[in-house]
Amino acid sequence: MNFSVVNKNVCVDNVRIVGVASSSVFIVGDTDTITLSSVFDTPPESLIIGPFVPLAPE
């Protein structure tokens, strides 16, 4: 199989992003490297790590 790619100029005038998911990437054009990062925006004092609170029995 012969596969030929011809890259040409890309012109983007406007981009409107309404929402993003927790694992989103938005790319316009070519890229050589994608670096992953993570942001946790909840203050540490509101994070509860411990035993789960059981739900009320039915």
NUNUTOR-208827 format. One record per residue: residue in three letters; x, y, z of N, C-alpha, C in turn. Coordinates in pm, whole numbers, plus 32768, in hexadecimal, padded with zeros to 4 digits. Layout:
N
<"ALA", <X, Y, Z>, <X, Y, Z>, <X, Y, Z>>
...
END
This chain:
58
<"MET", <8055, 7F8C, 8000>, <8000, 8000, 8000>, <8059, 807B, 8000>>
<"ASN", <8040, 80D7, 7FA6>, <8086, 8157, 7FA2>, <802F, 81C0, 7FE5>>
<"PHE", <806B, 820D, 803F>, <8022, 8273, 8089>, <806E, 82F5, 8080>>
<"SER", <802F, 835B, 804C>, <8071, 83DC, 803A>, <8026, 8447, 8087>>
<"VAL", <806D, 8498, 80D7>, <8032, 8505, 8125>, <806E, 8588, 80F6>>
<"VAL", <8019, 85E7, 80D7>, <8047, 866C, 80AF>, <800F, 86D0, 8113>>
<"ASN", <8066, 870A, 8165>, <803C, 876D, 81C7>, <8038, 87F6, 8185>>
<"LYS", <7FC9, 883C, 819A>, <7FBB, 88C3, 8166>, <7F9C, 8920, 81D9>>
<"ASN", <7F95, 89A2, 81BF>, <7F7B, 8A05, 8227>, <7EEF, 89F5, 825F>>
<"VAL", <7EE3, 8A0D, 82E1>, <7E64, 8A09, 8325>, <7E4A, 8A95, 835C>>
<"CYS", <7DD4, 8ACB, 8341>, <7DAF, 8B4F, 8373>, <7D2F, 8B41, 83C5>>
<"VAL", <7D37, 8B5E, 8446>, <7CC4, 8B54, 849F>, <7CA4, 8BE1, 84CF>>
<"ASP", <7C2B, 8C10, 84B0>, <7C05, 8C97, 84D6>, <7BCE, 8C9D, 8565>>
<"ASN", <7B7A, 8C3E, 858A>, <7B38, 8C46, 860B>, <7B1A, 8BB9, 863C>>
<"VAL", <7B2A, 8BA4, 86BE>, <7B0B, 8B25, 86FD>, <7AB4, 8B41, 8776>>
<"ARG", <7A44, 8AFA, 8781>, <79ED, 8B09, 87F5>, <79E0, 8A81, 8838>>
<"ILE", <7A12, 8A77, 88B2>, <7A0A, 89FB, 88FF>, <79A4, 8A10, 896D>>
<"VAL", <793B, 89BF, 896E>, <78CF, 89CF, 89CD>, <78EC, 8985, 8A50>>
<"GLY", <792D, 8913, 8A47>, <794D, 88C5, 8ABF>, <79BB, 8863, 8AA2>>
<"VAL", <79FB, 8834, 8B0B>, <7A65, 87D0, 8AFC>, <7A4B, 875C, 8B5B>>
<"ALA", <7A7C, 86E9, 8B35>, <7A71, 8673, 8B8B>, <7AF2, 8663, 8BDA>>
<"SER", <7AF5, 8601, 8C31>, <7B6B, 85EF, 8C85>, <7BE2, 85B9, 8C35>>
<"SER", <7BCA, 8584, 8BC2>, <7C39, 8552, 8B70>, <7C2C, 858B, 8AE3>>
<"SER", <7C42, 860D, 8AD6>, <7C2E, 8651, 8A56>, <7CB3, 8682, 8A1E>>
<"VAL", <7CB8, 8689, 899C>, <7D29, 86C8, 8959>, <7CF2, 8710, 88DE>>
<"PHE", <7D22, 8788, 88C5>, <7CF4, 87D8, 8854>, <7D6F, 87FD, 8803>>
<"ILE", <7D74, 87D0, 8787>, <7DE9, 87E6, 8731>, <7DBC, 8825, 86AF>>
<"VAL", <7E01, 888D, 8686>, <7DED, 88C8, 8602>, <7E73, 88BE, 85BB>>
<"GLY", <7E79, 8873, 8551>, <7EF7, 8863, 8508>, <7F45, 87EB, 8537>>
<"ASP", <7FC4, 87EB, 8515>, <801C, 877A, 8536>, <8058, 878A, 85C1>>
<"THR", <807F, 871A, 85FA>, <80C4, 871C, 867A>, <812E, 86AF, 867C>>
<"ASP", <819E, 86CC, 86BA>, <8208, 866A, 86CA>, <81FF, 8623, 8750>>
<"THR", <81D9, 866D, 87B8>, <81D7, 8636, 883F>, <815D, 8668, 8889>>
<"ILE", <811B, 8610, 88D3>, <80AF, 8636, 892C>, <80DC, 8612, 89BA>>
<"THR", <80DB, 8675, 8A12>, <8101, 8661, 8A9C>, <8084, 865F, 8AF2>>
<"LEU", <8075, 85F8, 8B43>, <8000, 85EC, 8B99>, <8017, 8634, 8C1C>>
<"SER", <7FAD, 8673, 8C50>, <7FB4, 86B2, 8CD2>, <7F2F, 86A1, 8D18>>
<"SER", <7F2D, 86BB, 8D99>, <7EB4, 86AC, 8DE8>, <7EA8, 8720, 8E49>>
<"VAL", <7E2E, 8753, 8E59>, <7E14, 87C0, 8EB6>, <7DA2, 8797, 8F10>>
<"PHE", <7DB5, 87A9, 8F90>, <7D4D, 8789, 8FF2>, <7D27, 880B, 9035>>
<"ASP", <7CAF, 883F, 901A>, <7C8C, 88C5, 9048>, <7C3B, 88CA, 90C9>>
<"THR", <7C2B, 8859, 910D>, <7BE4, 8858, 918D>, <7C47, 8878, 91FD>>
<"PRO", <7C24, 88D4, 9257>, <7C81, 88F3, 92C5>, <7C9B, 8877, 931B>>
<"PRO", <7D14, 8867, 934D>, <7D36, 87EE, 939B>, <7CDB, 87D9, 9414>>
<"GLU", <7CAC, 8844, 9453>, <7C5A, 8834, 94CC>, <7BCF, 87FD, 94AE>>
<"SER", <7BA3, 8802, 9430>, <7B1F, 87CB, 9410>, <7B28, 873B, 93DE>>
<"LEU", <7B9F, 8706, 93CF>, <7BB2, 867E, 93A1>, <7BAC, 861F, 9418>>
<"ILE", <7B55, 85BD, 9411>, <7B45, 855C, 947E>, <7B7A, 84D6, 944E>>
<"ILE", <7BE4, 84A7, 948E>, <7C1B, 8424, 946F>, <7C0A, 83CE, 94EC>>
<"GLY", <7BBF, 8366, 94E0>, <7BA6, 8311, 9553>, <7B3B, 82AB, 9533>>
<"PRO", <7B03, 826D, 959B>, <7A9B, 8208, 9582>, <7A20, 8248, 9545>>
<"PHE", <79DD, 81FD, 94F0>, <7962, 822C, 94B3>, <78F2, 822E, 951A>>
<"VAL", <789A, 828F, 950F>, <7826, 8296, 9567>, <77B9, 8240, 9527>>
<"PRO", <7785, 81DD, 9571>, <771F, 8185, 9534>, <769D, 81D3, 951D>>
<"LEU", <7659, 81AD, 94B2>, <75D7, 81E8, 9494>, <756F, 81AF, 94F2>>
<"ALA", <7502, 81F8, 9505>, <7496, 81C9, 955D>, <745A, 8149, 9523>>
<"PRO", <743A, 80E7, 9579>, <73FC, 806B, 9546>, <7372, 8088, 950B>>
<"GLU", <734E, 8037, 94AB>, <72CC, 804B, 9469>, <725D, 800C, 94B5>>
END
